[in-house]
């Protein structure tokens, strides 16, 4: 009697894709505050969201009509579009603790 080897296909466990963070940074031109906010946001994302973020910079000098959609009242402002809920932080993002709480990465406390 021959033994027959049967190979089973093992279903690969689906990997959950990492949440993609979609951030909008509203600035005006290349002011020092705008450049500082972008630099701080980029550093923050690289250290806390590496490979899981997209930053869209919106210059309100060139596209003022885009301020209305996210109700931008001051600049620079970061708006977290995804993951939901939408979160907003105003300022140059130099206070990391404030950014962590503002983007809902760390609870206020």
C-alpha distances in whole Angstrom, upper triangle without the diagonal:
4,7,10,13,16,19,22,25,28,31,34,36,39,42,45,48,51,54,56,60,62,66,69,72,75,78,81,82,81,83,82,81,79,77,77,75,73,72,72,69,67,67,66,63,62,62,61,59,58,56,56,60,62,66,68,71,74,78,80,83,81,79,81,80,77,78,79,75,74,78,79,82,82,80,78,76,72,70,66,65,62,60,62,65,67,69,72,74,77,78,77,74,76,75,71,71,73,70,67,69,70,67,65,63,65,66,70,71
4,6,10,13,16,19,22,25,28,31,34,36,39,43,45,48,51,53,57,59,63,66,69,72,75,78,78,78,80,79,78,75,74,74,72,69,69,69,66,64,64,63,60,59,59,58,56,54,53,53,56,59,62,65,68,71,74,77,79,77,76,78,77,73,75,76,72,71,75,76,79,79,77,75,73,69,67,64,62,59,57,59,62,64,66,69,71,74,75,74,71,72,72,68,68,70,67,64,66,67,64,62,60,62,64,68,69
4,6,9,13,16,19,21,25,27,30,33,36,39,42,45,48,50,53,56,59,63,66,69,72,75,75,74,76,76,75,72,71,71,69,66,66,65,63,61,61,60,57,55,55,54,52,51,49,50,53,55,59,61,65,68,71,74,76,74,73,75,74,70,72,72,69,68,71,72,76,76,74,72,69,66,64,60,59,55,54,56,59,61,63,66,67,71,72,71,68,69,68,64,65,66,64,61,62,64,60,59,57,58,60,64,65
4,6,10,13,16,19,22,24,27,30,33,36,39,42,45,47,51,53,57,60,63,66,69,72,72,72,74,73,72,69,68,68,66,63,63,63,60,58,58,57,54,53,53,52,50,49,47,47,50,52,56,58,62,65,68,70,73,71,70,72,70,67,69,69,66,65,68,69,73,73,71,69,66,63,61,57,56,52,51,53,56,58,60,63,65,68,69,68,65,67,66,62,62,64,61,59,60,61,58,56,54,56,58,62,63
4,6,10,13,15,19,21,24,27,30,33,35,38,42,44,47,50,53,56,59,63,65,68,69,68,70,70,68,66,64,64,62,60,59,59,57,54,54,54,51,49,49,48,46,45,43,43,47,49,53,55,59,61,65,67,70,68,66,69,67,64,66,66,63,62,65,66,69,69,68,65,63,59,58,54,53,49,48,50,53,55,57,60,61,65,66,65,62,63,62,59,59,61,58,55,57,58,54,53,51,53,55,59,60
4,6,10,12,16,18,21,24,27,30,33,36,39,41,44,47,50,54,57,60,63,66,66,66,68,67,66,63,62,62,60,57,57,57,54,52,52,51,48,47,47,46,44,43,41,41,44,46,50,52,56,59,62,64,67,65,63,66,64,61,63,63,59,59,62,63,66,66,65,63,60,57,55,51,50,46,45,47,50,52,54,57,58,62,63,62,59,61,60,56,57,58,55,53,54,55,52,50,48,50,52,56,57
4,7,9,13,15,18,21,23,27,29,32,35,37,41,43,47,50,53,56,59,62,62,62,64,64,62,60,58,58,56,54,54,53,51,48,49,48,45,44,44,43,40,39,37,37,41,43,47,49,52,55,58,61,64,62,60,62,61,58,59,60,56,55,59,60,63,63,61,59,57,53,51,48,46,43,41,44,46,49,50,53,55,58,60,59,56,57,57,53,53,55,52,49,51,52,48,47,45,47,49,53,54
4,6,9,12,15,18,21,24,26,29,32,35,38,41,44,48,50,54,57,60,60,60,62,61,60,57,56,56,54,52,52,51,48,46,47,46,42,42,42,40,38,37,35,35,38,40,44,46,50,53,56,58,61,59,58,60,58,55,56,57,53,52,56,57,60,60,59,57,54,50,48,45,43,40,38,40,43,45,47,51,52,56,57,56,53,55,54,50,50,52,49,46,48,49,45,44,42,44,46,50,51
4,6,9,12,14,17,21,23,26,29,31,35,37,41,44,47,50,53,56,57,56,58,58,57,54,53,53,51,48,48,48,45,43,44,42,39,38,39,37,35,34,32,32,35,37,41,43,47,49,53,55,58,56,54,56,55,51,53,53,50,49,52,53,57,57,55,53,51,47,45,41,40,36,35,37,40,42,44,47,49,52,54,53,50,52,51,47,48,49,46,43,45,46,42,41,39,42,43,47,49
4,6,9,12,15,18,20,23,26,29,32,35,38,42,45,48,51,54,55,54,56,56,54,52,51,50,48,46,46,45,42,41,41,40,37,36,36,34,32,31,29,29,33,35,39,41,45,47,51,53,56,54,52,54,53,49,51,51,48,47,50,51,54,54,53,51,48,44,42,39,38,34,32,35,37,40,41,45,46,50,51,50,47,49,48,44,44,46,43,40,42,43,39,38,36,38,40,44,45
4,6,9,12,15,17,21,23,26,29,32,35,39,42,45,48,51,52,52,53,53,51,49,48,48,45,43,43,43,40,38,39,37,34,34,34,32,30,29,27,26,30,32,36,38,42,44,48,50,53,51,49,51,50,46,47,48,44,43,47,48,51,51,50,48,45,41,39,36,34,31,29,31,34,36,38,41,43,47,48,47,45,46,46,42,42,43,40,38,39,40,36,35,33,36,37,41,43
4,6,9,12,14,17,20,23,26,29,32,36,39,42,45,48,49,48,50,50,48,46,45,44,42,40,40,39,36,35,35,34,31,30,30,29,26,25,23,23,26,29,32,35,38,41,45,47,50,48,46,48,47,44,45,46,42,41,44,45,48,48,47,45,42,38,37,33,32,28,27,29,32,34,36,39,40,44,45,44,41,43,42,39,39,40,37,35,36,37,33,32,30,33,35,39,41
4,6,9,12,15,18,21,24,27,30,34,36,40,43,46,47,47,48,48,46,44,43,42,40,38,38,37,34,33,33,31,28,28,28,26,24,23,22,21,24,27,31,33,37,39,43,45,48,47,45,46,45,42,43,43,40,38,42,43,46,46,44,42,40,36,34,30,29,25,24,26,29,31,33,36,37,41,42,42,39,40,40,36,36,37,34,32,33,34,30,29,27,30,31,35,37
4,6,9,12,15,17,21,23,27,30,33,37,39,43,44,44,45,45,43,41,40,40,37,35,35,35,31,30,31,29,26,26,26,24,21,21,19,18,21,24,27,30,33,36,39,42,45,43,41,43,42,38,39,40,36,35,38,39,42,43,41,39,37,33,31,27,26,22,21,23,26,28,30,33,35,38,40,39,36,38,37,34,34,35,32,29,31,31,28,27,25,28,30,33,36
4,6,9,12,14,18,21,24,27,30,34,36,40,41,40,42,42,40,37,37,36,34,32,32,31,28,27,27,26,22,22,23,20,18,18,16,15,18,21,24,27,31,33,37,39,42,41,39,41,40,36,37,38,34,33,36,37,40,40,38,36,34,30,28,24,24,20,18,21,24,26,27,30,32,35,36,36,33,34,34,30,31,32,29,26,28,28,25,24,22,25,27,31,33
4,6,9,12,15,18,21,25,27,31,34,37,38,38,40,39,37,35,34,34,31,29,30,29,26,25,25,23,20,21,21,18,16,16,15,13,16,19,22,25,28,31,34,36,39,38,36,38,37,33,34,34,31,29,33,33,37,37,35,33,30,27,25,21,20,16,15,17,20,22,24,27,28,32,33,33,30,32,31,28,28,29,26,23,25,25,22,21,19,22,24,28,30
4,6,8,12,15,18,21,24,28,31,34,35,35,36,36,34,32,31,31,28,26,27,26,23,22,23,21,18,18,19,17,13,14,11,10,13,15,19,21,25,27,31,33,36,35,33,35,34,30,31,32,28,27,30,31,34,34,32,30,28,24,22,19,18,14,13,16,19,20,22,25,26,29,31,30,28,30,29,26,27,27,24,22,24,24,20,19,18,21,24,27,30
4,6,9,12,15,19,22,25,28,31,32,32,33,33,31,29,28,28,25,23,24,23,19,18,19,17,14,15,15,13,10,10,9,7,10,13,16,19,22,25,29,31,34,33,31,33,32,28,29,30,27,25,28,28,31,31,30,27,25,21,20,16,16,12,11,14,17,18,19,22,23,26,28,27,24,26,26,22,23,24,20,18,20,20,17,16,15,18,20,24,26
4,6,9,12,16,19,22,25,29,30,30,31,31,29,26,26,26,23,21,22,21,18,17,19,16,13,15,16,13,9,11,10,6,8,11,14,17,20,22,26,28,31,30,28,30,29,25,26,26,23,21,25,25,28,28,27,25,22,18,16,12,12,8,7,11,13,14,16,18,20,23,25,25,22,24,24,21,21,21,18,16,18,17,14,14,13,16,19,22,25
4,6,10,13,16,19,22,26,27,27,28,28,26,24,24,23,20,18,20,19,15,15,17,15,11,13,15,12,9,10,8,5,5,7,11,13,17,19,23,25,28,27,25,26,26,22,23,24,21,19,23,23,26,26,24,22,19,16,14,11,10,7,7,11,13,14,15,17,18,22,23,23,20,23,23,20,21,21,17,16,18,17,13,14,14,17,20,23,26
4,6,10,13,16,19,23,24,24,25,25,23,20,21,20,17,16,17,16,12,13,15,12,9,12,14,11,8,10,9,6,4,6,8,11,14,16,20,22,25,25,23,24,24,20,20,21,19,16,20,19,22,22,21,19,16,12,11,7,8,5,6,9,11,11,11,13,15,18,19,19,17,20,20,17,18,18,14,13,15,14,10,12,11,15,18,20,23
4,7,10,13,16,20,21,22,23,23,21,18,19,19,16,14,17,16,12,13,15,14,11,14,16,14,11,13,12,9,6,5,6,8,11,13,17,18,22,21,19,20,20,16,17,18,15,13,17,17,20,20,18,16,14,10,8,6,5,5,7,10,12,10,11,12,14,16,18,18,16,20,20,18,20,18,15,15,17,14,11,13,14,18,20,22,25
4,7,10,13,16,18,19,20,20,18,15,16,16,13,11,14,13,9,11,14,12,10,13,15,14,11,14,13,11,7,6,5,6,9,11,14,16,19,19,17,18,18,14,14,16,14,12,15,14,17,16,15,13,10,7,6,5,6,7,9,11,12,10,9,10,11,13,14,14,13,17,17,16,18,16,12,14,15,12,10,13,14,17,19,20,24
4,6,10,13,15,16,17,18,16,13,14,15,12,10,14,14,10,12,15,14,13,16,18,17,15,17,16,14,11,8,6,5,6,7,10,12,15,15,13,14,15,11,11,13,12,9,12,11,14,14,12,10,8,6,5,7,7,10,12,14,14,11,10,9,10,12,13,14,13,17,18,18,19,17,14,16,17,14,12,15,17,20,22,22,26
4,6,10,12,13,13,14,12,9,11,12,8,7,11,11,9,11,14,13,13,16,18,17,16,18,18,16,13,10,7,6,5,6,8,10,13,14,13,13,15,11,11,14,13,11,13,10,13,11,9,7,6,4,7,9,11,13,16,17,17,13,12,10,10,10,10,10,11,14,16,16,18,16,13,16,17,14,13,17,18,20,22,22,26
4,7,10,11,12,14,11,8,11,12,9,9,13,14,12,14,17,17,16,19,21,21,20,21,22,20,16,14,10,8,6,5,6,7,10,11,10,10,12,9,8,11,12,10,11,8,10,9,6,5,5,6,8,11,13,16,18,19,18,15,13,11,10,9,10,11,12,16,18,19,21,18,15,18,19,16,15,19,21,23,25,24,28
4,6,8,8,10,8,5,8,10,9,9,12,13,12,14,17,17,18,20,22,22,22,23,23,22,19,16,12,11,7,6,5,6,8,10,10,10,13,11,10,14,15,13,14,10,11,9,6,5,7,9,12,15,16,19,22,22,22,18,17,14,13,11,10,10,13,15,18,19,22,19,17,20,21,18,18,22,23,25,27,26,29
4,6,7,10,9,7,10,12,11,12,15,16,16,17,20,21,21,23,26,26,25,26,27,26,22,19,16,14,10,8,5,5,6,8,10,9,13,12,11,15,16,15,15,12,12,10,7,7,10,13,15,18,20,23,25,26,25,22,20,17,16,13,13,12,15,18,21,22,25,22,20,24,25,21,22,25,27,29,30,30,32
4,6,9,10,7,9,12,12,12,15,17,17,18,20,22,22,24,26,27,26,27,27,27,23,20,16,14,10,9,6,7,6,8,10,11,15,14,14,18,19,18,19,15,16,14,11,10,13,15,18,21,22,25,27,28,28,24,23,20,19,16,15,14,17,19,22,24,27,24,22,26,27,24,24,28,29,31,33,32,35
4,7,8,6,6,10,11,10,12,15,15,16,18,20,21,22,24,25,25,25,26,26,22,20,16,15,11,11,9,11,10,12,14,15,18,17,17,21,22,21,21,18,18,15,12,11,14,16,19,21,23,26,28,29,29,26,24,21,19,17,15,13,16,17,21,22,25,24,22,25,27,24,24,28,28,30,32,32,35
4,5,5,6,9,10,11,12,14,15,17,18,20,21,23,25,26,26,26,27,27,24,22,18,17,13,13,11,12,11,14,16,16,20,19,17,21,23,21,21,17,17,14,11,10,13,16,19,22,24,27,29,30,29,26,24,20,18,15,13,11,15,16,19,21,24,22,21,24,26,23,24,27,28,29,31,30,33
4,5,5,6,8,10,10,12,14,15,16,18,20,21,23,24,25,25,27,27,24,22,18,18,15,15,14,15,15,17,19,19,23,21,20,23,25,23,23,19,19,15,12,10,14,16,20,22,25,27,29,30,30,26,24,20,18,15,12,9,13,13,17,19,22,20,19,23,24,22,23,26,27,28,30,29,31
4,6,5,6,9,10,10,12,14,15,16,18,20,21,22,23,24,25,25,22,20,17,17,13,14,13,14,14,17,18,18,21,19,18,21,22,20,20,16,15,12,8,7,11,13,16,19,22,24,26,27,26,23,20,17,14,11,8,6,10,10,14,16,19,17,16,20,21,19,19,23,24,25,27,25,28
4,5,5,6,9,10,11,12,14,15,16,18,20,21,21,22,23,23,19,17,14,13,10,11,9,11,12,14,15,15,18,17,15,19,20,18,18,14,15,12,8,6,9,11,14,17,19,22,24,25,24,21,19,16,13,11,9,7,10,12,15,17,20,18,16,19,21,18,19,22,23,25,27,26,29
4,5,5,6,9,10,11,12,14,15,17,18,20,20,20,22,22,19,17,14,14,11,12,11,14,14,16,17,18,21,19,18,22,23,21,21,18,19,15,12,9,12,13,16,19,21,23,25,26,26,23,21,18,16,14,11,9,11,12,15,17,20,19,17,20,22,20,20,23,23,25,28,27,30
4,5,5,6,8,10,11,12,14,15,17,18,19,20,21,22,19,18,15,15,13,15,14,16,17,19,20,21,23,21,20,23,24,21,22,18,19,15,12,9,12,13,16,18,21,23,24,26,26,23,20,17,14,13,10,6,8,8,12,13,17,16,14,17,19,18,18,21,21,23,25,24,26
4,6,5,6,8,10,10,12,14,15,16,17,18,20,19,16,15,12,13,11,12,13,15,16,18,18,19,21,19,17,20,21,18,19,15,16,13,10,7,8,9,12,14,17,19,21,22,22,19,16,13,11,10,7,4,6,8,11,12,15,13,11,15,17,14,15,18,18,20,22,22,24
4,5,5,6,9,10,10,12,14,15,15,16,17,17,14,12,9,10,8,11,12,14,16,17,18,19,21,18,17,21,20,18,20,17,18,15,12,9,10,9,13,14,17,18,20,22,22,19,17,15,13,12,11,8,8,10,13,13,17,16,13,16,18,16,15,19,19,21,23,24,26
4,6,5,6,9,10,11,12,14,15,15,17,17,15,14,11,13,12,15,15,18,19,20,21,22,25,22,21,25,24,22,23,20,21,18,15,12,13,12,16,17,19,20,22,24,24,22,19,17,15,15,12,9,9,9,13,13,16,16,13,16,19,17,17,20,19,21,24,24,26
4,5,5,6,9,10,11,12,13,14,16,17,14,14,12,14,13,16,17,19,21,22,23,23,25,23,21,24,24,21,22,19,20,17,14,12,12,11,14,15,18,19,20,22,22,20,17,15,13,13,10,7,6,6,9,9,12,12,10,12,15,14,14,17,16,18,20,20,23
4,5,5,6,9,10,10,11,12,14,13,11,11,9,11,11,14,16,18,20,21,21,22,23,20,19,22,21,18,20,18,19,17,14,11,11,9,11,12,15,15,17,19,19,17,14,13,11,12,11,8,7,9,11,10,13,12,9,11,14,12,11,15,14,16,19,19,22
4,5,5,6,9,10,10,10,12,12,10,10,8,11,11,15,17,19,22,22,22,23,25,22,21,24,23,21,23,20,22,20,17,14,14,12,14,14,16,17,18,20,21,19,17,16,15,16,14,12,10,11,14,12,15,15,12,14,17,16,14,17,16,18,21,22,25
4,6,5,6,9,10,10,12,13,12,13,12,15,15,18,20,23,25,25,25,27,28,25,24,27,26,24,25,23,25,22,19,16,16,14,16,16,19,19,19,22,23,21,19,18,16,17,15,12,10,10,12,10,14,14,12,13,16,16,14,17,15,17,20,21,23
4,6,5,6,8,9,12,12,11,12,12,15,15,19,20,23,25,26,26,26,28,24,24,26,25,22,24,22,23,21,18,16,15,12,14,13,17,16,17,19,20,18,16,15,13,15,14,12,9,10,10,8,11,11,8,9,13,12,11,13,11,13,17,18,20
4,5,5,5,6,9,8,7,9,9,13,14,17,20,22,25,25,25,26,27,23,23,25,24,21,23,22,24,22,19,17,15,12,14,12,15,14,14,17,18,17,15,15,14,16,16,14,11,13,14,11,13,14,10,10,14,13,11,13,11,14,18,19,22
4,6,6,5,8,9,9,11,11,15,16,20,22,25,27,27,27,29,30,26,26,29,27,24,27,25,27,25,22,19,19,16,17,16,18,17,17,20,22,21,19,19,18,20,19,17,14,15,16,13,16,17,14,13,17,17,14,16,14,16,20,22,24
4,6,6,10,11,11,14,14,18,19,23,25,27,30,30,30,31,32,29,28,31,29,26,28,26,28,26,24,21,20,17,19,17,19,18,18,21,22,21,19,20,18,20,19,17,14,14,14,11,13,15,12,11,15,16,14,15,12,14,18,20,22
4,6,9,9,10,13,14,17,19,22,25,27,30,30,29,30,31,28,27,29,27,24,26,25,27,25,23,20,19,16,17,14,17,15,15,18,19,18,17,17,16,19,19,17,14,15,14,11,12,14,11,9,13,14,11,12,9,11,15,17,19
4,6,5,6,10,11,15,17,21,24,26,29,29,28,29,29,26,26,28,25,23,25,24,27,25,23,21,19,15,15,13,15,13,12,16,17,17,16,17,17,20,20,18,15,17,17,13,15,16,13,11,14,15,11,12,10,13,17,19,22
4,6,7,10,12,16,18,22,24,27,30,29,29,30,31,27,28,30,28,25,28,27,29,28,25,22,21,18,18,16,17,15,15,19,21,20,19,20,20,22,22,20,17,19,19,16,18,19,16,15,18,18,15,16,14,17,20,23,25
4,6,9,11,15,18,21,24,27,29,29,28,30,30,26,27,29,27,25,28,27,30,29,26,23,22,18,18,16,17,15,15,18,21,20,20,21,21,24,24,22,20,21,22,19,21,22,18,17,20,20,17,18,16,19,23,25,28
4,7,10,14,17,20,23,26,29,28,26,28,28,24,25,27,24,22,25,25,28,27,25,22,20,16,16,13,13,11,11,15,17,17,17,19,19,22,23,21,19,21,21,18,20,20,17,15,18,18,14,15,13,17,20,23,26
4,7,10,13,16,19,22,25,24,23,24,25,21,21,23,21,19,22,21,24,23,21,19,17,13,13,10,11,9,10,14,16,15,15,16,16,19,20,19,16,19,20,17,19,19,15,15,17,16,12,14,13,17,20,22,25
4,7,10,13,16,19,22,21,19,21,22,18,19,21,19,17,20,19,23,22,19,17,15,12,12,10,10,10,12,15,16,15,15,16,16,18,19,18,17,19,21,19,21,20,16,17,19,17,14,17,16,20,23,24,28
4,6,10,13,15,18,18,17,18,19,15,16,19,17,15,18,17,20,18,16,14,12,9,10,9,10,11,13,16,17,14,14,14,14,16,16,15,14,17,19,17,20,19,15,16,18,16,14,17,17,20,23,24,27
4,6,10,12,15,14,13,15,16,12,13,16,14,13,16,15,18,17,15,13,12,10,10,10,11,12,15,17,18,15,15,14,15,16,16,16,16,19,21,20,22,21,17,19,21,18,16,19,20,23,25,26,30
4,6,9,12,11,11,13,14,11,12,15,15,13,16,13,16,15,12,10,10,9,10,12,13,15,18,19,20,17,16,14,14,14,14,14,14,17,20,20,22,20,17,20,21,18,17,21,21,24,26,27,30
4,6,9,8,7,9,11,8,9,12,12,11,13,11,14,13,11,10,10,10,11,13,14,16,19,20,20,17,17,14,15,14,15,15,16,19,22,22,24,22,19,22,23,20,19,22,23,26,28,28,32
4,5,6,6,8,10,9,10,13,14,14,15,12,14,13,10,10,11,12,14,17,17,20,23,23,24,20,19,17,16,15,15,15,17,20,23,23,26,23,21,24,25,22,21,25,26,29,30,30,34
4,5,5,4,8,7,7,10,12,12,12,10,11,11,9,10,11,13,14,17,18,21,24,24,23,20,19,16,16,15,15,16,18,21,24,25,27,24,22,25,26,22,22,26,27,30,31,31,34
4,6,6,10,10,10,13,15,16,16,13,14,13,11,12,14,16,18,21,21,25,27,28,27,24,23,20,20,18,18,18,21,23,26,27,30,27,25,28,29,25,25,29,31,33,34,34,37
4,6,9,10,11,14,15,16,17,15,16,16,14,15,16,17,18,21,21,24,27,27,27,24,24,21,21,20,20,20,23,25,28,29,31,29,26,29,30,27,26,30,31,34,36,35,39
4,6,6,8,10,12,13,14,12,15,15,14,14,15,16,16,19,18,22,24,25,25,21,21,19,20,19,20,20,22,25,28,28,30,28,25,28,29,25,24,28,30,32,34,34,37
4,5,6,8,10,12,11,10,12,12,12,13,14,16,16,19,19,22,25,25,24,20,20,18,19,17,18,20,22,25,27,28,30,27,25,28,28,24,24,28,30,32,33,33,36
4,5,6,8,10,11,10,13,14,14,16,15,17,16,19,18,21,24,23,23,19,20,18,20,19,20,22,24,27,29,30,31,28,26,29,29,25,24,28,30,32,33,33,36
4,5,6,8,9,9,12,13,13,14,13,13,12,15,14,18,20,20,19,16,17,15,17,16,18,20,21,25,26,27,28,25,23,25,25,22,21,24,26,29,30,30,34
4,6,6,6,5,8,10,10,11,10,12,11,14,14,18,20,19,19,15,15,13,14,13,16,18,19,23,24,25,26,23,21,24,23,20,19,22,25,27,28,28,31
4,6,5,6,9,12,13,15,13,14,13,15,15,18,21,19,18,15,16,14,16,15,18,21,22,25,26,27,28,25,23,25,25,21,21,23,26,28,29,28,32
4,6,8,11,14,15,15,13,13,11,13,12,15,17,16,15,12,14,13,15,16,19,21,22,25,26,26,27,24,22,24,23,20,19,21,24,27,27,27,31
4,6,9,11,12,13,10,10,8,10,9,13,15,14,13,9,10,9,12,12,16,18,18,22,22,23,23,20,18,20,19,16,15,18,21,23,23,23,27
4,6,9,11,13,10,11,10,13,13,16,18,17,15,12,12,10,12,12,15,18,19,22,23,24,24,20,19,21,20,17,17,19,23,24,24,24,27
4,6,7,9,7,9,9,13,13,17,19,18,17,13,12,9,10,9,12,15,16,19,20,21,22,19,17,20,19,16,16,19,22,24,24,23,27
4,7,9,8,11,12,16,17,20,22,21,19,16,14,11,11,9,11,15,16,19,20,22,22,19,18,21,20,17,18,21,24,25,25,24,27
4,6,7,10,12,16,17,21,23,22,20,17,15,11,10,7,8,11,13,16,17,19,20,17,16,20,19,16,17,20,23,24,24,23,26
3,5,9,11,15,17,20,22,22,21,17,15,11,10,7,7,9,11,14,16,18,19,16,15,19,19,16,17,20,22,23,24,23,26
4,7,10,13,16,19,21,21,20,17,14,11,9,6,5,6,9,12,14,16,18,15,13,17,17,14,15,19,20,22,23,22,25
4,7,10,12,15,17,17,16,13,10,7,6,4,6,8,9,13,14,15,16,13,11,15,15,11,12,16,17,19,20,20,23
4,7,9,12,14,14,14,10,8,6,5,6,8,9,9,13,13,14,15,12,10,12,13,10,9,13,14,17,18,18,22
4,6,9,11,11,10,7,6,5,7,9,11,13,12,16,16,16,17,14,11,13,13,10,9,12,14,17,18,18,22
4,6,7,8,8,5,5,6,9,12,14,15,13,17,17,16,16,14,11,12,12,9,7,10,11,15,16,17,21
4,6,6,7,5,7,9,12,15,17,18,17,21,21,19,20,18,15,15,16,13,10,12,14,17,19,20,24
3,5,7,7,9,11,14,17,20,20,18,22,22,20,20,19,15,15,15,13,10,11,13,16,18,20,23
4,6,7,9,12,15,18,21,22,19,22,22,19,19,18,15,14,14,13,10,10,11,14,16,18,22
3,5,8,12,15,18,21,22,20,24,23,21,20,19,16,15,15,13,10,10,12,15,16,18,21
4,6,10,13,17,20,22,20,23,22,20,19,17,15,15,13,12,10,9,12,15,15,16,20
4,7,10,14,17,19,17,21,20,19,19,16,14,14,13,10,9,10,13,15,16,17,20
4,7,10,14,16,14,17,16,16,15,12,11,11,10,7,6,8,11,13,13,14,18
4,7,10,12,11,15,14,15,15,11,10,12,11,7,7,10,13,15,15,15,18
4,7,9,8,11,11,12,12,9,7,10,10,6,8,11,13,14,15,14,17
4,7,8,11,11,13,14,10,10,13,13,9,11,14,16,17,18,17,20
4,6,8,9,12,13,10,10,14,14,11,13,16,18,18,19,18,21
4,6,8,10,13,11,10,14,15,13,14,17,18,19,21,19,22
4,6,7,9,8,6,10,12,10,11,14,14,15,17,16,19
4,6,9,8,8,11,13,12,14,16,16,16,18,17,19
4,6,5,6,9,10,10,12,14,14,13,15,14,15
4,5,5,6,9,10,10,12,11,11,13,13,14
4,5,5,6,8,10,11,10,8,10,9,10
4,6,5,6,8,10,10,9,10,9,11
4,5,5,6,8,8,9,11,11,13
4,6,5,6,5,5,8,9,12
4,6,5,6,5,6,6,9
4,5,8,8,9,9,12
4,6,8,10,11,14
4,5,6,9,12
4,7,10,12
4,7,9
4,6
4
